[in-house]
């Protein structure tokens, strides 16, 4: 018998697996009714009960965009942003590489730990 992780990876890579990986999506209201009906206390127990292999992991929230226009010398001549704090911290932002995580002052930081999950 495969683990959930092995099952999902095998399915994604078009390899043999013991059964099709199970996914489960529901509303909070439906979860509540199922938990009560089955006598369970939390969502992880519900997922175990149904043999769920994968479930949604919420990622970082979208915080907006920043567009800068520079001239031939590299001087910024126009800035447009969906959030004023990006414009206010433009100098710190320039020091970051693409793909770096940043805090609200545009200083490099490490990403927050994600919630525990299983495959």
C-alpha positions as CSV (number, residue, x, y, z in Angstrom):
1,X,0.0,0.0,0.0
2,X,1.4,3.4,-1.0
3,X,1.5,6.5,1.2
4,X,-0.5,9.5,0.1
5,X,2.7,11.2,-1.1
6,X,3.8,8.2,-3.1
7,X,0.4,7.8,-4.6
8,X,0.1,11.5,-5.7
9,X,3.7,11.6,-7.1
10,X,3.1,8.4,-9.0
11,X,-0.1,9.7,-10.5
12,X,1.4,13.0,-11.5
13,X,4.3,11.2,-13.1
14,X,2.0,8.7,-14.9
15,X,3.3,5.7,-13.0
16,X,1.3,2.8,-11.5
17,X,-0.4,3.4,-8.2
18,X,-2.6,1.4,-5.9
19,X,-5.6,3.7,-6.2
20,X,-6.5,7.1,-7.6
21,X,-5.5,9.8,-5.2
22,X,-8.4,11.3,-3.4
23,X,-9.0,15.1,-3.1
24,X,-11.7,16.7,-1.0
25,X,-13.1,20.2,-1.2
26,X,-15.9,21.5,1.0
27,X,-17.3,24.6,2.7
28,X,-16.9,25.3,6.4
29,X,-20.6,24.7,6.8
30,X,-20.4,21.2,5.1
31,X,-17.3,20.4,7.2
32,X,-19.2,21.3,10.4
33,X,-22.1,19.1,9.5
34,X,-19.9,16.2,8.5
35,X,-17.8,16.5,11.7
36,X,-21.0,16.5,13.8
37,X,-22.5,13.6,11.9
38,X,-19.4,11.4,12.1
39,X,-18.6,12.4,15.7
40,X,-15.2,13.9,14.8
41,X,-13.5,17.0,16.3
42,X,-11.4,18.5,13.5
43,X,-10.9,18.6,9.7
44,X,-7.7,16.5,9.8
45,X,-9.8,13.6,11.3
46,X,-12.4,14.2,8.6
47,X,-9.7,13.9,5.9
48,X,-8.4,10.8,7.5
49,X,-11.9,9.3,7.6
50,X,-12.4,9.8,3.9
51,X,-8.8,8.6,2.9
52,X,-8.0,12.0,1.4
53,X,-4.5,12.1,-0.2
54,X,-4.3,15.8,-1.1
55,X,-5.9,19.0,0.0
56,X,-5.6,22.8,-0.5
57,X,-2.7,24.7,1.1
58,X,-3.3,28.4,1.3
59,X,-0.4,30.3,-0.1
60,X,0.6,33.9,0.5
61,X,-2.0,36.6,-0.1
62,X,-1.7,38.8,-3.2
63,X,-0.4,42.2,-2.1
64,X,-0.4,44.2,-5.3
65,X,1.9,45.3,-8.1
66,X,4.7,47.7,-8.7
67,X,5.8,49.1,-12.1
68,X,8.8,51.3,-12.5
69,X,9.8,53.0,-15.8
70,X,13.5,53.9,-16.1
71,X,15.3,56.0,-18.6
72,X,18.5,55.1,-20.5
73,X,20.6,56.0,-17.4
74,X,18.6,53.7,-15.2
75,X,16.9,56.6,-13.4
76,X,13.3,56.0,-12.4
77,X,11.0,58.4,-14.3
78,X,7.6,56.9,-13.5
79,X,6.2,54.6,-10.7
80,X,2.8,53.1,-10.5
81,X,1.7,50.8,-7.7
82,X,-1.4,49.3,-6.1
83,X,0.1,50.0,-2.7
84,X,1.7,53.2,-1.5
85,X,4.1,51.3,0.8
86,X,5.9,49.9,-2.2
87,X,6.6,53.4,-3.5
88,X,7.6,54.6,-0.1
89,X,10.2,51.9,0.2
90,X,11.5,51.9,-3.3
91,X,15.2,52.2,-2.2
92,X,15.0,49.1,-0.1
93,X,13.2,47.3,-2.9
94,X,16.0,48.0,-5.3
95,X,18.4,46.0,-3.2
96,X,16.3,42.8,-3.5
97,X,16.8,40.2,-6.1
98,X,13.9,38.7,-8.0
99,X,12.3,35.9,-5.9
100,X,13.4,37.3,-2.5
101,X,10.9,37.5,0.3
102,X,10.4,40.9,1.9
103,X,8.7,42.6,4.8
104,X,6.5,45.7,4.7
105,X,9.6,47.9,4.6
106,X,10.9,46.0,1.6
107,X,13.8,44.5,3.5
108,X,14.8,40.9,2.8
109,X,13.3,38.4,5.1
110,X,12.7,34.6,5.2
111,X,9.3,33.2,4.2
112,X,6.9,32.3,7.0
113,X,6.6,28.6,7.7
114,X,3.6,27.0,5.9
115,X,1.0,25.1,7.9
116,X,1.7,21.4,8.2
117,X,0.2,19.4,5.3
118,X,0.3,15.9,3.9
119,X,0.2,14.6,0.4
